[in-house]
Amino acid sequence: MRKTKDTYWTTVIAPKEGSFNLGLRDVWQKRYLLWLFVKRDITVQFKQTVFGMGWYFVAPLFSTVMYMVVFGRIANIPTDDIPQPVFYLSGICLWEYFSTCLTMVSSTFQTNVSLYGKVYFPRLITPMSVVIGKLFRFSLQLLTFVIVYLYFVFRGVNLQPNLYLLLFPLVVVCLAGIALGLGLIVSSLTTKYKDLINFFATFVSLWMYATPIVYPLSYVTNPTLYKVMLYNPITSLVETFKYGAFGAGSFSWGALGYSFACMMVLMLIGIMMFNRRQKYFIDSI
């Protein structure tokens, strides 16, 4: 009788054990797949479009003109003696990246339900590909800001960039991390409470007005309201960028550290909730 050989499995797909297993090792092992998702998201954005990448240059300019009319002329809100176009553009670029990532990550289960039901791969790859892929759009909008910024510099406007501008990569990382962490929390909750996504979309649109995007932080004179705004982790990130680019506004290492701590906490909680919920979401969606 011929002796059969033992069978060894090269890959075992099984639920992750332990609450603190974040699954980041699986994402790293499948990093080529992460890149494919990022590449897909970038190319899909320009298919069947008339202007292609041109929309990403034009859209922030349209928003800037609207803000100049509504908040600059009608509401007469000051901009700390910074030219209105660059002031509004600086906030628009940051907020558009953050809000887009947050909205798309929060609906990641609903968006990818058909894909999740067909093939296995580390589910965390899809929301991570969003925050990475949107960096391409963000870079184009940031280029628009740089062009307008240089225009005013060459006209002799006293803009004072300083060494705090070197903190810009940290600002972007914190924006991406907060959007990813909070988006994962919301996406995990919406698998059970489906109407939460509608409420959250409204919340994100209102959140912008609680962030110094269309007005400087110095415009808030009420002490209580000022302290409440500092609890918004996006406030210090926007102010850090504006302070580094214009030399105006406010900067605090403590506030920046608070935003970084919020990012770490939200990411930790978000990944844990996402990993726990992904085992059951196919049955609930």
N, C-alpha and C positions, 0 to 999 in steps of 0.2 A: 504494500500500500504506500503510495507516494505521499510524502510529508508536505503539507501545505505551508507556505511561508506566512509569517506574521504580516498583518497589514498595518502600515503606519500612515497616519494622516499628516499631511504637510500644513494644512490650514484647518483650524477648528473655529467655527462660528458659534459663539455661546454668549449669553448675557453676562455683562461685566459684574463681578461681585465687588461689594464694598461701596460705601457712600462716597468715598474720596477718590475713587478711580475716575479720573477726568477723561480718559480715553485719548489723551494728546499723543501718546506713543503710536496709536493706530493711525492718527492723522499724519504724523511724520512719516510713517511707513508708506502711506498712500499719497505722499505729497505730489507725485506726478498727476494723480487724479484731481487734486486741488488746483493745480495749474491748468488742467483741461477745463475745469468749470470756470475758472477766471477768464480763460481765453474765449470760452463760449459766450459768457456774459458780455464781454467787450464787443465781439463780432456781431452778436444778435442785435445790439443797440443801433447799428448802422445799416442793417438790412432794410431794404424797401423804404428808404428815407430820401428826401429830396436834397437836403443840405448836409446830411451826414454829421460829421463832427462840428459843423458850423453852428448847430443848435446850442452847443455847450458854450460857445462864445457869445451868442446873441441873447440867450435866456437870462444870464445875470445882468446884462446891460439893460434889458427891458425892465427887470425887477428894480434896478437902480433908478431908472427914470421914474418909475411909479413911486418909489419911496421918496425921491426928491420932490415930487409934486405933492404927495399926501402928507408926509411927515416934515419935509423941509419947508414947503411954501404954505400949505394950509394949516398944519398944526404948529409950524414955526418952532420945531424942536431943534436945539443947538447941537453941534457936532464937535465941541471942544476946539473950535477954530481950525478944524481939519476940513479940506474941501469935501463937499458932500459925496461926489462920485466915489472917491477912494474909501471914504468912511463906510458908506453903505456896502460897497463891493467887498470890503474886508470881512464884514459880518455875513454877507450873503454866501460867500464861498465856503466858510466854515459851517454855517448852519445847513446849507443845502447838502453837504456831504454827510453831516451827522443825521439829519432828519431822513434822508433817503435810505441810508444804511439801517437806521432804526426801524423804519416802516417795513422795509423788505425782509429784515431778519425776523421781525415779529410775526410775519405771515409765512415763514419758511415751511411749516408743516403743510399748510393748505396749498402752497404753490408747488411743492414737490411730492404730493401724495401719490400720484401715479408712478413716479420714479421710485419712491421708497417701497412701493408694493411689489415691484418687479425684481429688483436686484439688491444685494446687500453691499454696502460700503459704509465706512464711518460717517454717520449722519451729520456729524459736526462739520464736515467738509463744506456742505452747502451754505450755511450761514457765514462761515469764514470766507468763502469765495466771494460773498457779497461785499464785505468790508474791504477786501483786497481789490476786487475788480472795480469798485467805485472810485478807487484812487486815480484811475485813468481819467475819469470824468472830472474829478476834483483838480487834477493837474492842469487840465485845459482851462477850467474856470479860473484857477490861480494865475495862469498865464495872462488871462484878460486883466486881472487885477494888477499884475506887474506892469503891463503896457500902459494902463491908465495912470498908475503910480509914477512911472518914469516920465510920462507926459507932464505931470504937474511939477516934478522935480526940475525938468528942463525949462519950465516956465518961471522958475525961481521961487516956487512956494516953499516955505520953511518946514519941510518934513524932516524929522530927525531920527532916522533909523539908528539903532544902538545894538550892543552886544546881546541884549535880551531876545533879539530876533533869532539867535542861535537855538532858542528853546522851541522853535517852531516844530521840529520833528517830534518832540515830546508832546506838544499840543495835539498834533495829528494822531499820535498813538493813543492818547487819552480819549479823544473823540471817537476813534474806532473801537476802543475797548469798552467804553460806556455804551455805545450803540449796540455792540455785540452782546454784552452782558444783559442789558435791560431788554433787548429784543428777544433773547433766548428765554428770559423769564416770562415775557408776555406770550411768546409762541407756545410755551409749555402750558400756560393757563388756558389759552384759547382752544386747545384740543378738547377741553371739558366745558368751558364757557365760551361758546362760539360768538356771542354778541359782544364780547369784550374787545374784539378787534375794531369794531365801529367806534366804541368809546375811546379807544386808544388813539385812533386816527385824529379825532377831535382834540384830544389832550395834547398831541404833538404839535398841532397847528397853533394852539394857545400857548404852548411852552415857549415859542419864539418870542412872544411879547413879555415873558418873564425873564428874558435874556437880553443883555445890552447889544442888540443887533441894530435896531433903528434909532437908538438913542445911547448916549454915553452913560456910564454908571454914575458919573458926577451929577447927572440930571435928576437922580433920585435923591431928594432932600429929606424925605421922611425917615427918621432913624430906624424905626421898626421895619419898614418896608425894605430899607437898605440891608438890614441884617438878614431878612428873609431871602433876599435875592442872592446873598452870599452863600446860602445853603444850596443854591443851584450850582452843581459842579461844572456846568458849561460856562457860567459867568466868568470865572477866573481864567478859563482857557481863551475865551474871546478877548478879554482884557489884556492877557499876556501878549497875544499876537499884536493887538493894536498898540500896546505900549512899546513893543520892540520895533514895529514898523513906523510909527509916527512920533514916538517920544512923548505921547500924551495919553492921559487916562491913568489907570492905577495898576500897580503890580505888587504882589505879595507872595513870598515863598511859602508862607503858611497856607494861603488859599490854593496855590498850585499843588502843594502837597495833599491838601484835602481832596482835590479833584482826582489826583493819582490814586489815593486810597479808595475813593468811591469806585474808580474803575476796577481795581483789583477785587474789591468785595463783590461788585455786580457780576464780574466775569466768573468768579468762583461759584457764586450762587446760581448764576444762569447756566453754566455748564453742568453743574450737578443736577439741576432740575431738568434740563434738556435730556441728559443721559438717562435719567430715571423714567421720564415720560415717553421716550422714544420706543420703549418696549411695548406700549399699549396703544399708541396713537392711531394705528391702522384700524383698530376695533372701534374707536370713538369718533373718527372723522367720517 
